[in-house]
């Protein structure tokens, strides 16, 4: 049996924020990752490949986030996707909320690590 390395056996915390509207997720980890990859690549197709997500699944998510993303048809050379100004602000605020939550939980997280023996 192979011994676990320190990094394989270490505890870590993963916060998963979800912004909910009328019992549906308006923004959550998957949608935010999709937004970030669209911002980075300028392409819904490239973003889906980066996530290992089907294009149709991503397209349906985009439809729920219309004010955040602009798409243009036209294939590889003419089409694309980009975040609107509102989309860039929403992405930045969500990411800031994640950082703020991690920062706010640091004292409790250190106590929990000690309690669990890491």
C-alpha positions as a printed Julia matrix, in Angstrom:
118×3 Matrix{Float64}:
   0.0    0.0     0.0
   1.38   3.38   -1.02
   1.65   6.01    1.71
  -0.2    9.26    1.07
   1.91  12.35    0.61
   1.26  15.34    2.84
  -0.58  17.16    0.02
  -2.79  14.13   -0.73
  -3.78  13.82    2.92
  -4.17  17.56    3.64
  -7.5   19.1     4.44
  -8.74  21.92    2.28
 -11.82  24.09    2.25
 -13.89  24.67   -0.88
 -16.68  27.2    -0.66
 -19.44  26.94   -3.24
 -21.49  30.11   -3.31
 -24.83  30.03   -5.05
 -26.9   33.08   -5.84
 -30.51  31.92   -6.06
 -33.49  33.65   -7.65
 -36.94  32.09   -7.41
 -35.42  28.76   -6.33
 -33.11  28.62   -9.39
 -29.38  29.2    -9.38
 -28.72  32.6   -10.94
 -24.96  32.31  -10.35
 -22.96  29.43   -8.97
 -19.58  27.78   -9.45
 -20.37  26.26  -12.86
 -21.87  29.39  -14.36
 -19.05  31.5   -12.96
 -16.42  29.17  -14.41
 -18.2   29.39  -17.78
 -18.27  33.21  -17.58
 -14.58  33.35  -16.69
 -13.64  31.1   -19.6
 -15.78  33.11  -22.03
 -14.02  36.25  -20.82
 -10.64  34.55  -21.27
 -11.28  32.93  -24.66
 -13.93  35.09  -26.33
 -15.65  31.88  -27.41
 -18.44  29.75  -26.02
 -17.07  26.74  -27.88
 -13.57  27.16  -26.41
 -15.04  27.76  -22.96
 -17.04  24.53  -23.12
 -13.97  22.57  -24.2
 -12.03  24.04  -21.28
 -14.74  22.84  -18.9
 -15.46  19.5   -20.54
 -19.07  20.63  -20.93
 -21.32  20.07  -23.93
 -22.01  23.08  -26.1
 -25.76  22.59  -25.69
 -25.48  22.56  -21.88
 -23.4   25.75  -21.99
 -25.84  27.36  -24.41
 -28.74  26.61  -22.06
 -26.79  28.14  -19.15
 -26.04  31.24  -21.25
 -29.76  31.63  -21.93
 -30.32  31.99  -18.18
 -27.62  34.68  -18.01
 -28.58  36.82  -21.03
 -27.78  40.2   -19.47
 -24.25  38.94  -18.69
 -23.17  37.5   -22.05
 -23.35  38.64  -25.68
 -23.06  36.05  -28.43
 -22.68  36.44  -32.15
 -23.26  33.74  -34.74
 -20.91  32.95  -37.51
 -18.68  30.01  -36.78
 -14.99  29.95  -36.07
 -13.95  33.18  -37.81
 -16.92  35.51  -37.29
 -18.78  34.3   -34.22
 -17.95  34.6   -30.59
 -19.09  35.31  -27.1
 -18.11  38.0   -24.66
 -19.21  39.3   -21.33
 -21.21  42.48  -21.21
 -20.1   45.24  -18.85
 -22.71  43.89  -16.41
 -21.27  40.4   -16.87
 -17.74  41.54  -16.09
 -18.97  43.34  -12.97
 -21.05  40.34  -11.84
 -18.09  37.98  -12.34
 -15.75  40.27  -10.41
 -18.24  40.7    -7.55
 -18.9   36.97   -7.28
 -15.15  36.26   -7.2
 -14.71  38.97   -4.55
 -17.48  37.38   -2.48
 -15.63  34.04   -2.66
 -12.4   35.66   -1.47
 -14.26  37.55    1.27
 -15.93  34.34    2.5
 -12.61  32.5     2.61
 -10.99  35.37    4.47
 -13.9   35.59    6.94
 -13.72  31.88    7.7
  -9.94  31.64    8.25
 -10.03  31.62   12.08
 -12.72  28.93   12.19
 -10.95  27.0     9.42
  -7.65  26.93   11.38
  -9.54  25.73   14.48
 -11.27  23.02   12.47
  -7.96  21.86   10.96
  -6.48  21.54   14.43
  -9.52  19.66   15.66
  -9.34  17.23   12.71
  -5.6   16.8    13.05
  -4.12  18.46    9.96
